[in-house]
Amino acid sequence: MDPEIDAQLTREVTDALRAAGHEALLLRYMAALQWFNKTRAELDRANAEGQINDAAQEAMNDALEDFERVEAEVMAAFDRLDEERG
C-alpha cells in the first residue's frame, strides 16, 4: 500500500474513533498498527540483507493477525455508528 494513502487512512480512522468516543478502541488500534509496522520493518530489513528469518516472519504474522482482529472491531464500531444514525 502507498505510505501516503496508508497514513491518510490511519488519520481518518483515528479521528473517527476519537470523535465517536472510542478511546480504548483507538488505543488498541494504534498499538496493533504500531506492532505490525515494527515487525514488518524488521522482516523487510532481514529480507533486504538476504536473510531468511523465520522468527521475524512469525512475529509479523502474529502482529498482522492481531491488527486484523482489532480492525474488525473498528469496522463493527463504525457499522454500529452508521446504524444509530440510521
C-alpha positions in Angstrom: 0.0 0.0 0.0 1.1 3.5 -0.7 2.6 5.1 2.5 0.7 8.4 2.0 -2.6 6.6 1.5 -1.9 4.4 4.5 -1.1 7.4 6.7 -4.3 9.2 5.5 -6.5 6.2 6.2 -4.9 5.8 9.6 -5.6 9.5 10.4 -9.2 9.2 9.2 -9.8 6.1 11.4 -8.2 7.6 14.5 -10.1 10.8 14.0 -13.4 8.9 13.6 -12.8 6.7 16.7 -11.8 9.8 18.8 -14.9 11.7 17.6 -17.1 8.8 18.5 -15.6 8.5 21.9 -14.0 5.1 21.4 -10.7 6.0 23.1 -10.0 2.4 24.3 -10.5 1.0 20.8 -8.4 3.8 19.4 -5.5 2.9 21.7 -5.8 -0.8 20.8 -5.9 0.1 17.1 -2.8 2.3 17.3 -0.9 -0.3 19.3 -1.8 -3.1 16.9 -0.8 -1.0 13.9 2.5 0.1 15.5 3.3 -3.6 16.4 2.5 -4.7 12.8 4.6 -1.9 11.3 7.5 -2.6 13.5 7.5 -6.3 12.8 7.0 -5.7 9.1 10.0 -3.4 9.0 12.2 -6.0 10.8 11.2 -8.6 8.3 11.9 -6.2 5.4 15.3 -5.5 6.8 16.1 -9.2 7.1 14.9 -9.8 3.6 16.9 -6.9 2.2 20.0 -8.4 3.8 19.3 -11.7 2.1 18.4 -13.5 5.3 15.6 -15.9 5.8 14.3 -15.1 9.3 11.5 -17.4 10.4 11.2 -15.7 13.7 10.7 -12.3 12.1 8.1 -13.8 9.7 6.2 -15.4 12.5 6.3 -12.2 14.6 4.9 -10.2 11.6 2.2 -12.9 11.0 1.2 -12.6 14.7 1.1 -8.9 14.5 -0.9 -8.9 11.3 -3.4 -11.3 12.9 -3.7 -9.0 15.9 -4.2 -6.0 13.7 -6.8 -7.7 11.6 -8.7 -8.6 14.8 -8.7 -5.0 16.1 -9.5 -3.7 12.6 -12.6 -6.0 12.6 -13.6 -4.4 15.9 -13.2 -0.9 14.4 -15.3 -1.8 11.4 -18.0 -3.2 13.7 -17.9 0.0 15.7 -18.3 2.0 12.5 -21.2 -0.2 11.4 -23.0 0.4 14.8 -22.5 4.2 14.4 -24.0 4.0 10.9 -27.0 2.1 12.2 -27.5 4.6 15.0 -27.5 7.4 12.5 -29.9 5.4 10.5 
